[in-house]
């Protein structure tokens, strides 16, 4: 009997991942963890062991000038310091400054901080994704509809009926609207994937390679995008949460799943300025960053709902940007039994949870090799997050008046005076309609799953009151 | 526009009635006055629609009324309506709240106030032809309902109201001594508003739903019975046909002429 392509693909993938993690074993917190945990780990957005401190770029730093300094003065200063190249990040008023040859990050930060015109100089911290995709189809998407079916992974566990986000019930009320756009800020998206190509607004923006083609060279972004808004009801692959909504790909993470805060900041701003109503951030870092927070604030004030992953480090502490509670929904994970996997980060900033264990979604067509089906199974809060992003997109589609959108004109633009309050209302709707699935141990809002596992039907379908 | 037409029609009939009374007894109709008091109840069902007539429900109302009236020259009656009503709006869906709700209202108590005018215009053989008009305003009490199934406590507060105006003709068969069967045909317009205020912790929203009664033509028949002097018993049935169905109503009342 010939081995099924997906089984072979899993074996190949497992081998590859083991090799990658082996190479990087020196940079993980806990190198003694089993392979499965390594595969699921979001890698804490660090590429160095904890004793070496946070990870950051070695080729450039971030500099913020005093607001009174003129552009010409800034340019002259760059020349004086022999800066080979620099880039301005708008809204947050930050410069990404390349290091002169032969200098280190620490040296240049010291130099810049001594300049009276400089308000702040700091490293550009790194962010990272690390999840394992696999392949399956809608009847195996327990996250959307859990009938207690078998989960197609070794051991064939069965799920708990109704441990899902009630998507099928919600879809009866709303399947979304093509004018609502979800920005997937990630490793990019396979623009030609059969389950995504008709849902993509444009080739997007690539801040890693500085072009306008956000093609995925890692796989993570494609997986995330399909969860949020894969083409649905097309007899192919998987169903997306936001059935009719569309995807705007923004590449800020490289083929290894690494990226810089500055690119993420740029990506958020660019996505908002190009019509995104929802920002999906299935990524995170361990360090705070005021510019990152400013970018989130910018998004909210423009009427975009920000959804971010809490992290997969099995410990206390929500990662950034999810930790910026005021501006983002922090998403933890649940499994097919509505239980929180031990690897899902927790903390007071966790808002809600969504299924993130053994999730079926799309991968790039090249991922498992020629002739393979482009779908896989993976886990992580990276994959919980797009469930919530899709839900936010459905709410906006169904109740555009929350953002003051005039639906008679296209594109749909939030009303500036209502946008920020509207985003906060949508965040509250998502929180308050969640199911407290761990009430027996932690009744009410808690640091593990926040208000609970999201429930799209409660948020969208008229609640019966007698 | 509908309401203006209804009110205009009602005023027209009031004027017609008053003019008719004066023409019948030009020598001193103001001196021929009497007072009548009537207690009664009315039940009606009315199909209501809202949201650009895409959705409908069945309004059921039970009205307990007291109607004092002034009778002029035994031909014109001008009266007030006060009372208490129980209105059941069936199920109304509100989708312009932060969380959409489908509300089964149940019976909501409230107060009634209004006025009415009747006038006999002329007699032709065995029939008396007259005009009738009436206006009723109902305001329900505020009710609160908990919203179930949320991660936080939440409720909705509702305040319903409706108004009805009728104006039309009545033909009474008068040869009998104590029994006076009649038929009526009237313009009948019902409209109202259902106000909802939703509170979910620090998230709130409100929606007002304007409702309109289907059908505008009221066709009724009934009987007045005067068993003894000064007392009159009246009962009647009515129908309001429209494209979906026929709405029904019934009313009974007992009056005493002072």
Interface residues (C-beta under 8 A of the other chain):
Chain A: X173 X399 X401 X402 X425 X428 X429 X431 X432 X433 X434 X435 X436 X444 X445 X451 X452 X458 X459 X460 X461 X462 X463 X464 X465 X466
Chain B: X93 X94 X95 X96 X98 X99 X100 X101 X102 X103 X104 X106 X145 X146 X147 X148 X149 X150 X151 X152 X154 X156 X200 X201 X202 X203
